[in-house]
Amino acid sequence: MNVSGTKELEASREVVWSVINDPAQMAGLMPGVEGFEIRDDRHWQAKVKVPLGLGGLRMTIDFEKLAERPPEFASMNAKGKGVGAMMNMTTSFTLTGEGDHTSMEWSAEVKIAGPVGSMGQRVLQPIISQQVGNVLTALEAKVAEARSASESV
């Protein structure tokens, strides 16, 4: 399943990059994060409760940065395992813009296997789209916070 879009952010590319390139800040954007561990600057892990039906699905997700060209491009891979599901996601984003306006083009290829994956794209697509929307809304707030902090320095 592929999802993609563009998010307009009212901050410089450097400010946006500082948020999306920081694993701790990115973990704060993901819904349902219950624990987080940074292994090194390219690898980190999150324990997540994915809101999926009754009670949700608990997963351990390993993240790995694949490529980056600051402050314009990055890609990463996320592999998750939980009871009844395995997830593999490759995502990337490209930042463009001048001054205090940044346009972020993003895309993600998501594969889900196991009983949860058998629910099919028709059922999973709205859930994934909702989660992406939640992350982008949280990103916008975090970028505004980072922009304010950088202006007051």
WOLIN-V553426 format. One record per residue. N is the residue number from 1. PSI is psi in whole degrees, -180 to 180 (* if undefined). OMEGA is omega in whole degrees, 0 to 359 (none if undefined). NEAR is the number of other ideal C-beta (glycine too) atoms within 8 Angstrom. Layout:
((N | PSI | OMEGA | NEAR) (N | PSI | OMEGA | NEAR))
This chain:
((1 | 129 | 180 | 10) (2 | 135 | 174 | 7) (3 | 146 | 180 | 10) (4 | 167 | 179 | 7) (5 | -173 | 178 | 8) (6 | 137 | 178 | 7) (7 | 126 | 178 | 10) (8 | 131 | 183 | 8) (9 | 137 | 181 | 12) (10 | 72 | 178 | 8) (11 | 162 | 178 | 12) (12 | 160 | 177 | 10) (13 | -37 | 181 | 11) (14 | -41 | 179 | 7) (15 | -46 | 179 | 13) (16 | -45 | 180 | 15) (17 | -41 | 182 | 12) (18 | -30 | 179 | 9) (19 | -51 | 187 | 13) (20 | -13 | 179 | 12) (21 | 4 | 181 | 8) (22 | 108 | 183 | 8) (23 | -38 | 181 | 9) (24 | -41 | 178 | 8) (25 | -39 | 179 | 10) (26 | -38 | 178 | 10) (27 | -35 | 179 | 11) (28 | -18 | 180 | 9) (29 | -23 | 185 | 9) (30 | 131 | 177 | 10) (31 | 142 | 172 | 8) (32 | 12 | 180 | 9) (33 | 123 | 180 | 11) (34 | -16 | 179 | 7) (35 | 156 | 187 | 6) (36 | 137 | 180 | 11) (37 | 126 | 176 | 7) (38 | 124 | 180 | 8) (39 | -47 | 175 | 6) (40 | -173 | 186 | 5) (41 | -6 | 179 | 3) (42 | -10 | 185 | 5) (43 | 135 | 173 | 10) (44 | 167 | 184 | 11) (45 | 143 | 177 | 11) (46 | 142 | 171 | 13) (47 | 122 | 189 | 11) (48 | 143 | 170 | 13) (49 | 105 | 182 | 9) (50 | 124 | 179 | 12) (51 | 102 | 185 | 8) (52 | 101 | 179 | 7) (53 | -150 | 182 | 5) (54 | 121 | 173 | 3) (55 | -28 | 179 | 3) (56 | 171 | 183 | 10) (57 | 122 | 178 | 12) (58 | 131 | 179 | 11) (59 | 150 | 168 | 13) (60 | 122 | 184 | 11) (61 | 124 | 175 | 12) (62 | 126 | 180 | 10) (63 | 143 | 176 | 12) (64 | 126 | 173 | 9) (65 | 131 | 179 | 11) (66 | -43 | 182 | 7) (67 | 153 | 174 | 7) (68 | 144 | 174 | 8) (69 | 88 | 184 | 6) (70 | 144 | 349 | 6) (71 | 48 | 185 | 7) (72 | -26 | 186 | 9) (73 | 142 | 172 | 10) (74 | 152 | 173 | 11) (75 | 154 | 179 | 12) (76 | 164 | 178 | 11) (77 | 142 | 177 | 11) (78 | 127 | 177 | 13) (79 | 124 | 182 | 10) (80 | 146 | 177 | 14) (81 | 138 | 177 | 8) (82 | 175 | 178 | 13) (83 | 116 | 178 | 5) (84 | 4 | 180 | 7) (85 | 146 | 168 | 15) (86 | 137 | 182 | 11) (87 | 139 | 174 | 15) (88 | 124 | 182 | 11) (89 | 132 | 171 | 12) (90 | 128 | 183 | 11) (91 | 154 | 177 | 12) (92 | 159 | 174 | 11) (93 | 152 | 178 | 12) (94 | 129 | 179 | 9) (95 | 132 | 173 | 13) (96 | 162 | 177 | 8) (97 | 167 | 180 | 9) (98 | 153 | 176 | 3) (99 | -132 | 184 | 5) (100 | 30 | 176 | 6) (101 | 128 | 179 | 10) (102 | 135 | 174 | 13) (103 | 126 | 181 | 11) (104 | 111 | 173 | 13) (105 | 130 | 183 | 10) (106 | 154 | 175 | 12) (107 | 153 | 178 | 10) (108 | 138 | 172 | 12) (109 | 119 | 186 | 9) (110 | 129 | 175 | 11) (111 | 129 | 179 | 9) (112 | 128 | 181 | 11) (113 | 167 | 181 | 8) (114 | -174 | 181 | 9) (115 | -39 | 178 | 7) (116 | -43 | 178 | 12) (117 | -29 | 181 | 11) (118 | -8 | 177 | 6) (119 | -24 | 176 | 7) (120 | 158 | 184 | 6) (121 | -36 | 182 | 6) (122 | -37 | 180 | 5) (123 | -42 | 186 | 8) (124 | -33 | 184 | 13) (125 | -49 | 180 | 9) (126 | -34 | 179 | 7) (127 | -47 | 179 | 10) (128 | -44 | 180 | 11) (129 | -40 | 179 | 9) (130 | -43 | 180 | 8) (131 | -41 | 177 | 11) (132 | -44 | 178 | 11) (133 | -42 | 178 | 8) (134 | -43 | 180 | 9) (135 | -43 | 182 | 11) (136 | -38 | 177 | 10) (137 | -44 | 177 | 8) (138 | -38 | 178 | 10) (139 | -45 | 180 | 13) (140 | -43 | 179 | 10) (141 | -42 | 181 | 8) (142 | -39 | 179 | 12) (143 | -42 | 178 | 14) (144 | -40 | 178 | 10) (145 | -45 | 180 | 8) (146 | -37 | 179 | 12) (147 | -45 | 178 | 13) (148 | -43 | 180 | 8) (149 | -40 | 182 | 8) (150 | -29 | 180 | 8) (151 | -27 | 183 | 6) (152 | 1 | 181 | 5) (153 | * | none | 4))
